[in-house]
Amino acid sequence: MGGGPISPSSKAIPNAPLTLRRATIDDLDDITWIAVNGSPDDPGTDYRFPYRDKYPEDFWKWTRIEHEELFQRPDKLVILVVTAPVLDDGEVMHQPISYGVWDLKVTSDFIPGGSYHPPPQTHLTITDHGINERRDANKKHMEAYAKALPVGIKKYFKQFGSEQIPLGEVVTHPDFRRRGAASMICEWGQKEADKDGKSLSLLATPMGKGLYLELGYHVLGSVVVQVEGEEERVVFDAMVKHNK
């Protein structure tokens, strides 16, 4: 299991500017670290992976596998990281502290994104990575999640076809939130959309909804993930921003 790239002696530099750049496969462990630490306050994480604290090695392993697959679609997916300067043993390191995924090529049948699940504030398609192996998961909830989200995505976003850029993920490490990292990732997508007047689409959790409303998105409806007969559920808001 990976323990994260920042050593206990590392210290964030207050008020230092953040930097946005394209991610490479060399960022995979950093992205996994961000996802593992940044996703617990996403209701979907508790819903699908309630035993991750008991089996952290499984949560790390499958989170890493899912994100590794993102780099297999450079023709379609743009993976961004935001870095923050930190002091590590007296040296300044530019540590990735947030990442995002934009889907620049929506396919004709609207299967956006590829094979990965969305951590906080996100959408795109869902798979059941390790569902029969991983010990951190609730299998029924994973299945419900993988079934409900693609249906909801098609219901609300298919109408926009290829004239949209879906936001797949935005996750920021808790120690570096409220510094504008997520907004930087959103601004990148906005600039891309402005080139051709495309719409921006996403599924938002309660945690991310406020930011997207501030950025001019509006709610089309909700997507509910729930196993029949259970009270527990997860609700996402389908949101869009038109740029024509």
N, C-alpha and C positions, 0 to 999 in steps of 0.2 A: 504494500500500500504506500502511496506517496504521501508525504507529510506536509508538502507545501514548500514553495521556493524561498520564503522569507525566514531567516533565522531569528531566534528569540532576541538577538541583540540588535536587530534592524529597527530603525526608527524612521517614521515618516517625517518629511521636511515640511513644516507648516506653511501654508499659503504658496507652496511651489507650484508652478504651472504644470498642467497635465498635457500629455501628448497623444494624439490619435495617429495610428498607423495600421497598415494591413498586417494581419497575423500570418505567421508561417507555422509549419509543423513543429518547429523548435519551441513554439509557445504552448504546445499541447499540455504539458504538466502545469503550467501557469493557469491555463484556461480551466483545467480540471480542478485545480485548487480554488479558483474563483467560484466555479459552479458548486462544488461540494460545500463551501462555506457560505455562499450567497443564496443558496436555494432553500434553506430550512424555513424561511418566513414566507415562502410560496405555499399556499394551501395544497397545491397539487403534489408537493413533495411529501408532506405528511400523509396525504391520502394514499399515495402509491408505495411509499417506502417508509413505513412506520417503524421498521426495525433497523434502520440504518445506524443508530447509535450502538446497537448490539453487534452489528456486523459492518463496521466502517470500511473494512477491506473490500467487501462486495460493492458497497456504494461507490467507492473510489474507482474500482476496476471497471464497472459498467458505465459509469459517467465518463471515464476516459475513452472507452471503446466508442461510445456514442459520438463523442466530439471528434475523435480521430476520423470518423467517417465524413465529417464535414469537409475535410481537406481533400477528399476524393472527387469533389465536384467544383473545381475552380472555374469551369465554364458557366456555372450557375450561381454559386454561392460566394458572397464576399464576407469574409470573416475579419472583423476589426478588433483591435485591442487598444485600450487607453492605458498609458503608463504613467506612473508617478515616481518622482525621484525619492529614493530612500537612502539613508545612511546605513551602511553595513561595514562594520569594522573600519570606520573612517573614510570609506569610499562611497561615492554616489553611484547608486545602481538605479536603472530605470525599470521599475517593477511593473509588469502588467497587473492592473487592479480591476479592470472591467473589460468585458468583451461583448460583441454584438454580431448578429448574423443577418444579412440582407439577402433576399432571393431576387436576383435580377432577371431571371428567365422563368416566368411561370409557364408551365406546360399547358397544352390545349385542353387536357382533361382536368385541369386544376388539381394537380398533385404537387403543391408547392414545397420546396425545401429539401426534400430528400428524406432519408430514414433517420430521424432523430426526434427526441421528445423535447418539448419546450420547458425549460426552467422558467423563472419569474417573468411576468409581463410579456408573454410571447404567444405566437402561434406557429404554425407549420405542421407537417405531418408527424405522426406518432408511430413508434414501433414498440415491440415487446422484448427488447434486448434482455436476454438472460432470464426470461420469465420462468423457465423450468429449472434454473440453476441458482439464481441469486437468492440469498437468505434474508435480505433486507426488505423484501417486497411483500405486499399484499397482492396475490395473484389476481383475484377477482377485480380489484380496483385497477390494476394495470390493464386488464382486458377491457374494462368499462371505459377507461381513459382513451385507449387506443381505438376504440369503436366510436366514441361520441365526438371527439374533436375533429376528425376528418369530415364527419357528417355536418357538423356545425360550420366548418370552414367552407365547404361547398355551398351550404345554404346561404351564407351571407356574402361570400366573396367571389363565387363563380361568375356572378353577373358582370364583374369587372374584367374578367379574362386576363389577357396578357397586358392590359393597360393598367397594371398595378405593380407595386413593389412591396411584397410582404416583409414585415420585420419578423425574423425567426426567433431571435433571442436577444435579450439585454440583461446581463447579470453583472452586478458590481459587488465586490467584496465588502462586507459590513464595515470594516475599519476605514473604508475610503468613500463612504457614501456622502451625499450632500455637498459634493465638490464639483458637480457638473459633468461627470463622466458619461452618464446615460444620455444626457442632452447632447453631448458631442457626437455620440453614435447616431442619435436621431437626426441631428443636423446634416450628417453625411448623407443619410438616405433622402432627406429633403432636397438637397442639392441635386442628387441623381434624378429624383422625380421631376424637379423643375426643368430639366433638360428637354423632356418630352411631354410634360403636362400629365404624367401618370399619377394615379392615386396611390396612397400609402395605406396598407391594411395590416391589422394585427389582432390578436386576442390578448386582452389585458386581464390580469388579476387585480384585486382591489389595491394591491401595493403600487402597481404601475399606472392605474387609471388616471390619477390626478395629474401626473406629468403629461400624459397624452392629451387630456382635456386642455391643459395649458398650451400645448403645441398646436391646438386647433382641430384635433380629431373629434368625431362625434360617434355616439353609440348607435349601432344598427339593431342590436338585440343581444340576447344572452345565450350561452352554450352551457348546458348543465351536464355534469358527469355524475352518474348515480347508479348504483346497483339496485335492481328491482327488489323491493322489500326492505331496503335499508333507509335510515334517515340521513346518514352521512352523505354529503355531496360536495362537489366543487363547482363553482360558477365562474365563468369567464365572460367578459364583455367583448363582443365583436365590434371593432372600431375602424373607422376609415377617415382619411383626410383627402379631399379632392384638391387638385392643383391646377385645374383649368379655369 
